[in-house]
Amino acid sequence: MSSHSSVHHGSYQPPVLACQNVAKAFGNHPKSAFTALAGINLDVARGDFVTILGRSGGGKSTLLKLLGGFIPPTSGQVLFHGVPLRGITPKIGMVFQENTLYPWLTVEQNIGFGFKVRGQQKRQYALRVEAVMEHVGLTPARHFYPHQLSGGMKQRVSIARSLAIQPDVLLLDEPFSALDIQLRRRLQKFLLNIWQETEEATMVLVTHDVEEAILLGQKLIVVGGHPGQILEAIDISASVFSDRYDRQFLDLQQHLEGVVGEEGDIRENLSPLAVLQG
Ligand SMILES: Nc1ncnc2c1ncn2[C@@H]1O[C@H](COP(=O)(O)OP(=O)(O)OP(=O)(O)O)[C@@H](O)[C@H]1O
């Protein structure tokens, strides 16, 4: 999808993550196997913010799990820095929709968990935890336990916990969909700020919310069909759509609402769309 990653200071740099003709089927028996994804080709370059949009059951989570090494592809390859991915790695962070915080640990301890579990001493990681906690605005809540936090705070802790160990890429599966609309908008801005402020931060976010996909993504991928495939890959620059009442934004939004809408077959709703570029 992106070509600028291949030339970097004159030396070749493979994408952080890539899918090469990836297919995923579930079920062991060939007769009962269900092909969730087929023919997926995708590059995630360093510094990209990719959003994956699709309707429910379209295969978005499956694609993210493949990219995170949680499940292996049935055929094709998932490459991490040009090398086949063999299972999960701390270099790929993952944030889920539901709260996955440890209820018996405080905010601070949850954020430091990735270090502790690797056997590091607190003095080795305390400064890093401090910095991340400050960055996500959770320092005042450092001694709180998850049950004392709001939904938005919990997701901020989850994001902070993943970012703390400095993964090469952060994968986010509908991280804000359990939150109300106002909070969702706030956390979208928060995530965008983190991406902009952190040099070469690379993010892949799955959502069924068209507005979220456009506001956050710099590259937007639509997944759908049977079996699931990449129906569209659109290059957008976040800056083009700084105003969500922008004409181009509204046109793109309307087009994508049609694509992921509940009515009709997803492929029938597709219309040619010029690639928008910043
Ligand atoms: N472990 C599994 N075993 C069998 N089928 C599965 C498994 N995981 C996913 N599927 C099927 O693959 C298809 C894609 O599922 P997936 O969870 O990737 O969709 P999604 O786009 O993320 O949906 P949602 O937005 O509802 O989470 C669905 O039909 C689902 O039932």
The ligand as an SDF file (V2000), in Angstrom:
LIG
                    3D

 31 33  0  0  0  0  0  0  0  0999 V2000
  -12.3640  -18.8890   16.1250 N   0  0  0  0  0  0  0  0  0  0  0  0
  -13.3100  -18.8770   15.1680 C   0  0  0  0  0  0  0  0  0  0  0  0
  -13.8900  -20.0060   14.7560 N   0  0  0  0  0  0  0  0  0  0  0  0
  -14.8080  -20.0060   13.7800 C   0  0  0  0  0  0  0  0  0  0  0  0
  -15.2400  -18.9140   13.1280 N   0  0  0  0  0  0  0  0  0  0  0  0
  -14.6940  -17.7380   13.4910 C   0  0  0  0  0  0  0  0  0  0  0  0
  -13.6980  -17.6460   14.5260 C   0  0  0  0  0  0  0  0  0  0  0  0
  -13.3470  -16.3370   14.6610 N   0  0  0  0  0  0  0  0  0  0  0  0
  -14.0800  -15.6630   13.7630 C   0  0  0  0  0  0  0  0  0  0  0  0
  -14.8830  -16.4900   13.0520 N   0  0  0  0  0  0  0  0  0  0  0  0
  -15.8100  -16.0930   11.9800 C   0  0  0  0  0  0  0  0  0  0  0  0
  -15.0990  -15.2890   11.0440 O   0  0  0  0  0  0  0  0  0  0  0  0
  -15.9210  -14.2210   10.5940 C   0  0  0  0  0  0  0  0  0  0  0  0
  -15.2190  -12.8990   10.8550 C   0  0  0  0  0  0  0  0  0  0  0  0
  -15.1720  -12.6580   12.2430 O   0  0  0  0  0  0  0  0  0  0  0  0
  -14.4610  -11.3700   12.8730 P   0  0  0  0  0  0  0  0  0  0  0  0
  -14.5690  -11.4740   14.3450 O   0  0  0  0  0  0  0  0  0  0  0  0
  -13.1240  -11.2250   12.2790 O   0  0  0  0  0  0  0  0  0  0  0  0
  -15.3980  -10.2060   12.3310 O   0  0  0  0  0  0  0  0  0  0  0  0
  -15.4240   -8.6660   12.7030 P   0  0  0  0  0  0  0  0  0  0  0  0
  -15.4640   -7.9410   11.4270 O   0  0  0  0  0  0  0  0  0  0  0  0
  -14.3290   -8.3540   13.6300 O   0  0  0  0  0  0  0  0  0  0  0  0
  -16.8120   -8.5650   13.4440 O   0  0  0  0  0  0  0  0  0  0  0  0
  -17.2370   -7.6940   14.7350 P   0  0  0  0  0  0  0  0  0  0  0  0
  -17.1590   -6.2700   14.3260 O   0  0  0  0  0  0  0  0  0  0  0  0
  -18.6560   -8.1600   14.9940 O   0  0  0  0  0  0  0  0  0  0  0  0
  -16.2840   -8.0610   15.8260 O   0  0  0  0  0  0  0  0  0  0  0  0
  -17.2490  -14.3490   11.3260 C   0  0  0  0  0  0  0  0  0  0  0  0
  -18.1630  -14.9830   10.4630 O   0  0  0  0  0  0  0  0  0  0  0  0
  -16.9240  -15.2240   12.5120 C   0  0  0  0  0  0  0  0  0  0  0  0
  -18.0240  -15.9820   12.8950 O   0  0  0  0  0  0  0  0  0  0  0  0
  1  2  1  0
  2  3  1  0
  2  7  2  0
  3  4  2  0
  4  5  1  0
  5  6  2  0
  6  7  1  0
  6 10  1  0
  7  8  1  0
  8  9  2  0
  9 10  1  0
 10 11  1  0
 11 12  1  0
 11 30  1  0
 12 13  1  0
 13 14  1  0
 13 28  1  0
 14 15  1  0
 15 16  1  0
 16 17  2  0
 16 18  1  0
 16 19  1  0
 19 20  1  0
 20 21  2  0
 20 22  1  0
 20 23  1  0
 23 24  1  0
 24 25  2  0
 24 26  1  0
 24 27  1  0
 28 29  1  0
 28 30  1  0
 30 31  1  0
M  END
$$$$
